[in-house]
Amino acid sequence: MFGRKSERIIVVGAGQAGVQAVASLREHGYRGAVVMVGNEPYPPYQRPPLSKAYLAGDFERERLFLRPDSFFAAESCELVLGMPVMAIDRRAKRVRLADDTTLTYDRLLLATGARPRLIDRASTRLEGVHYLRGIDDVDALRPRLVPGAKLVVIGGGYIGLEVAAVAAQRGAEVTVLEASERFMPRTVSPIVSAFYEEVHAAHGVRVMVGAKADGLEGGDRIAAVHAKGERIPADVVLIGVGVIPNSELAEDAGLECNDGIVVDEFARTSDPDIFAAGDCTNHPYLDGARVRLESVQNAVDQAKAAAAGLAGKPHAYREVPWFWSDQYDLKLQIAGLARPGDVTVLRGEPATRKFSVFHLRGGKVAAVEAVNAAQDYIIGRKLIASGKAVAAERLADTKVAIKSFG
Ligand code: FAD
């Protein structure tokens, strides 16, 4: 059994990483007190359905919550909701909450997530301009996605494209503006970008790449978005231009931060009593490069490592990262991280709507992107983890069964 009964661990942030850490702490036999403080009014919930089935109205709100209320009682976790943590006093080992109460801790976990990057602060206050991070954002956006509504999506990343897909299927007139020359430029290869541009266009979405939004026009309400010298009429705008890690609390407390809270592979910050996990962290990747990841897998696996460390049983976080996106009837699954210079191998034909792109580095699979090709994705993940050498020509040949590589 770890942790004296009089000990207290505080988890800041009631999200995906925070709730995983609570569960894992108890699994590790930690028996001290656990307090989870979250600034949202909800218990921890999953975000992926927010831009997919929940936005479409096909997913009940109750199913968003990651654990039943009984979980927190069963795990003896005190849940403080709707209450931002304002400051950390590392010398006194206590946190100050928004209502000025203070709580002392023995060890702290920062699981504060990330928030949407804002464009031009003033114009985004216009009625009809939306961001998407939480339940309330979806509840405000969904009623506006009615047949004939003119939706302009700023940002052709996952969230923007998932919203575009839902809106197009609900009969909205959708335009997607992507500032770079292709969709999802940070995370997928040009073949996959081009495929998704075609898919969206086939669903009646107007796709504009190389199109940075120059300005939002409107009085009280949004009226139009300007891009590429054009005025694009809009009833609704969804801005999805990336996120910023919530690391200010850590920065103000003097913890090392650099595009996120800097942690090592054990999820330890520069203070031995403070750990961090999830979207808010900047951590070492398998190859040693530092990364900041925004995914459920990262939040869950890093929280497990953090909980192990908090419970006095350090465990390194060395999982192959994975991610998915649902758009229309297509499931995109990605594992590993591609890098410039990788050799890309196309397996299958995009025209069949089932294909994958493998990224080889030094003859080994470093990443895979699979569209409606679950087997390729599963084997790709295994190959990344095993580091087994593969021949590009064989991988490209669909007559060679993918299972033979595993
Ligand atoms: P969060 O789940 O964001 O939790 C952090 C919590 O901490 C938040 O409630 C935040 O408000 C709170 N907080 C911040 N500061 C404070 C403070 N000072 N005091 C108290 N509380 C604080 N990932 C995938 O893998 N696949 C997907 O398909 C996918 N789709 C997504 C769709 C959408 C619309 C969004 C928004 C995200 C999606 N993600 C997806 C990303 C995934 O949801 C996140 O990576 C994951 O939620 C990160 O978990 P986290 O615990 O780090 O952060």
Boltz pocket constraint, residues with backbone or C-beta under 6 A from the ligand:
constraints:
  - pocket:
      binder: B
      contacts: [[A, 12], [A, 13], [A, 14], [A, 15], [A, 16], [A, 17], [A, 18], [A, 37], [A, 38], [A, 39], [A, 40], [A, 45], [A, 46], [A, 47], [A, 48], [A, 49], [A, 50], [A, 51], [A, 83], [A, 84], [A, 85], [A, 86], [A, 111], [A, 112], [A, 113], [A, 114], [A, 132], [A, 133], [A, 134], [A, 159], [A, 246], [A, 249], [A, 277], [A, 278], [A, 279], [A, 280], [A, 293], [A, 294], [A, 295], [A, 296], [A, 297], [A, 299], [A, 322], [A, 323], [A, 324], [A, 325], [A, 326]]
      max_distance: 6.0
